[in-house]
Each structure stands twice: as C-alpha cells, then as structure tokens.
Amino acid sequence: MQFKSLSHAKVLLALCLVTASTSVHFGMKWSAQVASQDSSLKSARANTEKSKSAFDSLSQSLQPDAKVLSLDSALAAVMLEAFNRRVEHGVSVASANPAKVGGGSMNQLSTLAEDVPNSSLKSVKVNLTGTYETYPGLMAYLTDLQKLPVAVVRLKVQEQSFEASLRVYGPLNP
C-alpha cells in the first residue's frame, strides 16, 4: 500500500509541477502581451495628443472663407454681372430670367429655390439667351460669371447665338 501511495504522490507531484510550469509559461507570455499592448496604448495616446495640438494650431492659423452670400444676394450679383460683363467680352444678352424648372413665370425667391441634396443650400435656375461676337469671348464671359456661387449646367451654342442655364447657389436665409 505504501508503494501505491508513493507512486501516487509522485504522479500528483509531477502533475503539480507541470501545471505550475504551464501557468508560469502562459503567465510570462500574457504579461509580455500586456506590456506590448500597454506600449501601443501609450503610443496611440501620444499620437492623439500630437494630432490635437496640430489641429488646434492649424485651426488658429486658418482664416474662414469670405462671407457666404445668401441666395437672394448671390442671384442679384449674378444678374448684375451678367449685364455688366457682357460688353467687355462682346456678348449681347437678350434675356436673363430666373425660372423654376418647367415654368417661366416670375415668382418669389422661396418658390423658385430648390433644395441642393445633402446640404442646407438652395439653388435657383437662371436662363440666359443672347448672341456673341467670338467664341473665346463667350467662354471668358461664362468664366467670369463662375467666380460667383454659380455653375453653368447647360450651354447651347448655335452659330452666333447661345442659350445658357446657370444654377445659383446659396442659403435661403444666412
């Protein structure tokens, strides 16, 4: 009986040693992983602080763009430029009228304005018709108009006449 107990004790002792050594092995491995993760966390926090300070210094040095024109101011500026710039570029404007798509009657600005998808802006379509002396003059005329919050969405040129559809953009109430 004593022999059985002694061998039984040896097996139990060996099992305890294997369990302890396995625990030590995996404990060391996990502590190395924790140390690695801790250094990664410290590095990420340092990078976050650098990014925040860079963002703060950049936001202080940047100046905002020019004041955004309201839709009525932008429309007035486009109509004024359409007539003021025509002579220097050899363009004659027969008509310039804002109109809702599918209609040609004059309405209040709020009824003419259409939503611009995914933004708080509105837009109004303006139809320009007229004639031009030279094609480069017409292109320069349209380029001058594009310095305002406007986009040329359609241009039809036939001989010396043209039809242009412009979109004027801006907030309805700034």
N, C-alpha and C positions, 0 to 999 in steps of 0.2 A: 504494500500500500504506500509505503514511503516513496518507492521508486516512481509510482504513478504521480504522486503529489509533486515530486521534484521535477519530473518532466513537464508536468502541467504548469508548474511555477515558471520553468524555463520558457515555455511557449508563451505564457502570459507576459513574461518579462520582454521577450523578443517582440511580441505584438505591441507592447507599450513603447519600446524603442522605435519601431517602425512608424507608429502613429506620431510620436514626438518628432522624429526626423522629418516626416512628411509635413507636419504642421510648421516646423521651422523653415523648411524649403519653401512652402507656399506663402508663409508669412513674410519671408525675405522678398519673394517675388512681388507680392502685393504692396509691400512697403516701397519697393523701387518704383512700382507703377504710380503709387500715391505721390511720391516725390516728383516724378516726371509730370504728372497732372498738375501738381502744385506749381511747378516752374512754368508750365504752359499757362496756367491761370494768371500768374504774376506778369508774364509777358503780355498776355491779352489785356490786362488792366493797364499796363504801361502804354501799350499802343492806343488804348481808348483815351487815356489822358492826353497823349500827343495829338490825337485826332481832334479832341475837344479844343485844345489850345490853338491848333491850326485853324479850326473852324471859327473860333472867336476872333482871332487876329484877321482872318480873311473877311469876316462879316463886318468888322470895324473899318477895314480899308476900302471895301466896295461902296460905291455910291449908287443909290437907286436910279433907275432909268428916268427919263423925262416923264413928266406927269402924263398919265393916261387920259386921252381925250374922251369925253363922253360921246355917245353915238350921235347926238344932235350937233355937237361941235365938230366931230370928225366929218359928218355929212356936209356941214356948212363949209368946212375947209376944202373938201374935195370939189364941191360945186364951184367954189371961188377959184381954186387952182385950175379947174377945167376951163374956165373962161380966161383967167389971167395968163396962163402958159401957152395958149393957142397961137398967138401972133408970133412969138419968137421961134416957134417950131413950124410955122407955115401950115397950121391946121385951122380949119373952119368948123366950128361946132354948130350944127343945125338945131339939135335939141339935146338937152341933158335933163332927164327926169327920173326921180326915184319912183319905183313902181314895185308893187308886190308881184311875185311870180304869178302869171296868169291874169293879171289885171293891170290896167293902165291909168286908173283914176288916181287923183291925189287924195291921200288920206293922212290922218295923224300919224306921227312917227311911231307911236306904240303899236299901231295896227300894221305898219309897214315892216316893222322889225321882226326878224325870225331868229329863233334860238340857234346858237352855234353848239353843236354836240360836244359834250364833255367839258364845258366851260360855262362861265357866267356871262359871257359876251353875247351880244346880239349883232345881227348884220342886216344891212339894207342893200337891195339891188338897185344900181343906178345904170340906166341905159344912155349911152352916148351915141349920137349919129352925127356924121359930118363928112367933110372932104379934107384931103391933104395934098400938099404940093409934092413932097418927096417921102418915100417910104422910111428912110432913116430919120426924117423929121417926125413922122408919126411914132416911130419906136422911141425916140428921145422924149416926146410928149408923154407917152404912156409910162416911161421910166420915171419921169419927174412926178407923175401922179402917184407912183408906187412908193414914194418917200413918205406918204401919209399912210394911215392904217387902212389900206385898200388893196385889193387883189383883182387883177384882170382875170375874169373867169371865162370870157368868150370874146373872140375877136374875129370879125368877118370883114375881109378886105376884098373889094370888087372894083377894079380899075382905080379910080382916084377917090372913091368913097369908102367909108368904113362904118361899122357898127360894133360897138364895144359894150360888154356888160361888165360892170365893176361890182365888187362886194365891199362895202364899207363896214368896218368892224369897230365896236366899242361897247362899253357898258351902257345900259339904258339910263341908269341913274348912278353917277360915280360916287 
